[in-house]
């Protein structure tokens, strides 16, 4: 309480004008900036094809590459792994990604299962893929997740008591009194919330942030499509996808965010050069990405 939280460290390097922003813009959704990033995934698609031919039992999609890239970007660009709570800026402990998946790809299927994982920035791409398969295996089973059990318990309360309960949770969070065990399990306390619209063959969209929890970035991955590009005076076909972000500008300024997104782009557009190795192909010739200033 008053300068301490179980899941983060108070930031002491925030300029005065940015500290004032926390009082002028109190909520996440009045502090958001929306922007779109076009990613050329021509090389990425080739990497994914080779991976899936080599490991058909561990098939991947562009979403796997995007999550791995986000985890590495948060490690390289730590100001993006901050959040706002109680009128203060906090540096999050750990890199957490929340994402949603359908239990079955059908209109009548159960609603999305929400999964949250603490990812190791030092993990290899293959190790990150293994985490996905573990999470999805558990999420798509008949066993209820922590979130489902939590919601079932809360929804037993009458409406008025439920409103009071939610307000009480927000108040405890503002004071830093929620236990670490609660925060680590709740999917709304996360570095980035990601949605994979591409798996549904849909374009990416802008998604709102949540006032509950402390997620400062919502990233939506769209479908891959082929477009015409002019290169050296010739029209060529390239594969692209669009990432759309909703970003709480109170955590870091626009230039820092822009440089971070360009760093992210480099990883997604050439995962092999960024260090992703396909088991069985041998070690890749890795060209380390320079961290932007």
C-alpha positions, 0 to 999 in steps of 0.5 A, a space after each residue: 500500500 502507498 508505493 508498494 504492490 506485490 506484482 510491480 515496482 513503482 517507477 521513479 523516472 517518470 517526468 513531471 508532465 507525464 505524472 500530471 497526465 495521470 490526473 488529467 486522464 483518469 481512465 484507460 479508455 480516455 487515454 488510448 491511442 489507436 494505430 495500425 501496423 502493416 507487416 510484410 509476412 512474405 518471409 514469415 509465411 515461408 518460415 511457417 511453411 517450413 516449420 509445419 512441414 517439419 513439425 506437423 504435430 506442432 503446427 504454428 500460425 502467424 499468431 505464434 510468431 506475433 506473441 513471441 515477438 511481443 514477448 521479446 519486444 517487452 523485454 527489449 523495450 521495458 517501458 511498454 511493460 508498465 501500467 497505471 494504478 492508483 495515480 502512479 506508474 508501475 513497472 510490471 514484474 514479469 511478461 504476461 500475455 492474455 489471449 483468447 481461443 475458441 474451444 471449437 471452430 464453429 458458430 455454435 461452439 462454446 464461448 472463447 476461453 481466455 488464457 493467460 501465461 507468463 512468458 520467459 523472454 529468454 525462451 526459444 521460439 520452440 519453447 514458446 510454441 510448447 507453452 501454447 500447446 500446453 495452455 490450449 490443451 488445458 483451455 479446451 478441455 472440459 476442466 474449468 479454468 481459474 477464470 471460469 471458477 472465479 466468474 461462477 462464484 461471483 455470478 452467484 451474488 445478486 446484481 447489487 452485491 456483484 456491483 459492490 464486489 467489483 468496486 471493492 476489487 478495484 479499490 483493493 487494486 488501487 491500494 495495492 492490496 490484492 494478493 499476488 496469487 489473485 493478480 497472477 491468475 486474473 487475465 485482466 492483469 496483463 502486459 498485453 491482451 492479444 486477439 487472433 482474428 486471423 484464425 477466423 479469416 477476419 480483418 483486425 479491429 480496434 478493441 477497447 481497453 478494460 477499466 478493470 485490471 491494468 492491461 495497457 495494450 490490446 493488440 489484434 492480429 488480422 488475416 494474411 492477404 496478398 497485395 501488390 507492391 512496387 519494388 524497383 519499378 516492378 509490381 510484385 505480390 507480397 503477403 501482408 497482415 495488419 496489427 491494430 493496437 489500442 494503447 494507453 499513452 500514459 505508460 510511455 510517449 509516442 516516439 518510444 511506442 513507435 520505435 518499439 513497434 518497429 522493433 517488433 516488426 523486424 522480429 515478425 517479418 524475419 523470425 529466423 534472423 531474429 533467432 527462431 530455429 526450426 528443430 531439425 534444420 540446425 542453428 540459424 544464422 542469427 543477426 541480432 536486432 539492434 535495440 532502438 534508442 
